[in-house]
Amino acid sequence: MEKLLNWGLLSTAKINQALIKPINASKRTRLLAIASRSQSSADAYARENKIPRAYGSYEALLADPEIDVIYNPLPNHLHAEWTIKALRAGKHVLCEKPIALTLAEVDEMIAAAKETGNVLAEAFMYRHHPQTLKVKEIVDSGVLGKIQLIKGAFTFTLDREGNFRQIKEMGGGSIWDVGCYPVSYARMIVGAEPVEVFGWQVEGPSGSDDSFIGQMRFANGVHAQFDSGFKSPSRSYIEVVGSDAVLKIPSPFKPRKNSELFLVRDEVEERIKITGTELYLGEVEDICDSILLKKPQRIPLEDSRENIAVLLSFIESADKKKPVLL
Ligand SMILES: NC(=O)c1ccc[n+]([C@@H]2O[C@H](COP(=O)([O-])OP(=O)(O)OC[C@H]3O[C@@H](n4cnc5c(N)ncnc54)[C@H](OP(=O)(O)O)[C@@H]3O)[C@@H](O)[C@H]2O)c1
């Protein structure tokens, strides 16, 4: 019988709620502990969510010898620090996106994973969903003809006063928070890295962006455009434009269990229905496969590194008000 992997949640972050159900649902995982910076909030969270162990510091969670996997949903500027500490404490880590804020941090994280032999994965949940796998299959089948343009967006109205998303030093900015999705999606579809990016930003009070508009050029002639932001209603889509057909993906980043794609050829729209899975279960099962069965991760760490490299180039472009060559 396979070993049951015990998970610990690093903090009482809001996004934990998306992971608790899949960790409890998977046959290979058990949610064993929660840690918070305060014992009382850890205790309350453990009670509400029926988690057996509650720790009043992150260090105490990492010191629990029975924890196998740490889920790291800390504010972005703490991803690298606590992921490296967890890896060095002998834990595998599922770390929220963006995996880190500099390439030096990503390289240190990759080195720590290699040195310790523990698995580190970035929690880009959409990459594991059957809809995303189907999109890639359709694009690679050639039915769209020569891919010319990928357009996309991810915006919402941010109404969390004082949240790290609006504080530059904590990795705030819509490009880090949601722009990372269309950038990652376009790179996945093209299967290569952009050679040039150009971005504009609307700055918020702390200097991070409230909205971002970017475009990328790939060596094979594909162009991509996206916008991300905190100041408009909830919007997300991806459209892949080929010489022969267009693929429309209305819910690319948070596909539901049953989702739909639209293939438009000669002005005729074909509906493609996808029977999916629970959105966040895929990343839980993928890291279990890597830990228990030594399977390659669906999102290799080099892919996570390249996404950060592109996001940093966008920020550089917006700062310099010039295109950046990669
Ligand atoms: N994949 C997805 O669908 C998805 C969705 C949303 C967010 N995310 C990612 O998940 C991460 C967390 O987002 P969130 O909105 O869930 O976070 P959040 O609710 O703001 O929670 C972050 C937690 O970090 C802890 N923390 C430690 N140091 C902190 C500090 N200096 N300031 C504030 N909090 C601190 C706090 O927990 P304690 O007080 O308990 O220590 C806090 O509750 C981000 O990286 C984000 O990009 C991913």
The ligand as an ORCA input file, in Angstrom:
! r2SCAN-3c Opt
* xyz 0 1
  N      -3.977     29.356     -7.048
  C      -4.976     30.134     -6.731
  O      -6.121     29.939     -7.154
  C      -4.737     31.270     -5.789
  C      -5.803     32.053     -5.376
  C      -5.580     33.036     -4.413
  C      -4.292     33.256     -3.947
  N      -3.258     32.513     -4.426
  C      -1.894     32.740     -3.910
  O      -1.894     32.312     -2.552
  C      -1.075     33.166     -1.767
  C      -1.922     33.692     -0.612
  O      -3.017     34.444     -1.075
  P      -4.269     34.732     -0.080
  O      -5.090     35.783     -0.674
  O      -4.885     33.420      0.266
  O      -3.455     35.318      1.173
  P      -4.045     35.999      2.492
  O      -5.457     35.589      2.710
  O      -3.698     37.434      2.434
  O      -3.203     35.241      3.608
  C      -1.821     35.238      3.690
  C      -1.462     34.652      5.052
  O      -0.060     34.749      5.213
  C       0.242     34.875      6.591
  N       1.259     35.930      6.727
  C       2.540     35.757      7.114
  N       3.219     36.898      7.121
  C       2.352     37.843      6.715
  C       2.479     39.249      6.548
  N       3.629     39.909      6.752
  N       1.385     39.918      6.133
  C       0.218     39.279      5.889
  N       0.047     37.947      6.043
  C       1.110     37.243      6.456
  C      -1.054     35.176      7.337
  O      -1.421     33.995      8.030
  P      -1.232     33.795      9.622
  O      -1.719     35.072     10.245
  O      -2.121     32.643      9.905
  O       0.181     33.516      9.899
  C      -2.074     35.410      6.220
  O      -3.326     34.914      6.538
  C      -0.517     34.217     -2.722
  O       0.754     33.833     -3.127
  C      -1.458     34.185     -3.917
  O      -0.819     34.512     -5.135
  C      -3.469     31.522     -5.310
*
